Amino acid sequence: MSSRTLKYLGVILDDKLSWEWHSRYVFKKATAALPNIAALARNTFGYSSEARKIMLVGTIGAYVNYASAAWAHVLI
């Protein structure tokens, strides 16, 4: 983060509301969680491929969707 950013309720805001810092933060957080989720979803526990997909999409999706009402207009 730079001196022109503010973290409020888990959302990184910058002075231009470009959402670049927040997207970097979410990407870093999601990629850090991915090995842990993958370890839980290994075939040795007997989860089906559908259950593994639900675990991945549910966790990573939650990171991405958090506060999306504030920054979703940037995607359009």
GIZI-V114634 format. One record per pair of residues at least 12 apart in sequence whose ideal C-beta (glycine too) atoms are under 7 Angstrom apart, sorted by the first residue. I is the first residue (numbers start at 1). GAP is how many residues later the second one is. Records with the same first field share a line. If there is no record, write none. Layout:
# GIZI-V114634
I=GAP + GAP
This chain:
# GIZI-V114634
1=20
5=16
10=56
11=56 + 59
12=13
19=52 + 55
22=49
26=37 + 38
29=34
30=30 + 33
33=26
37=18 + 19 + 22
40=15
41=14 + 15
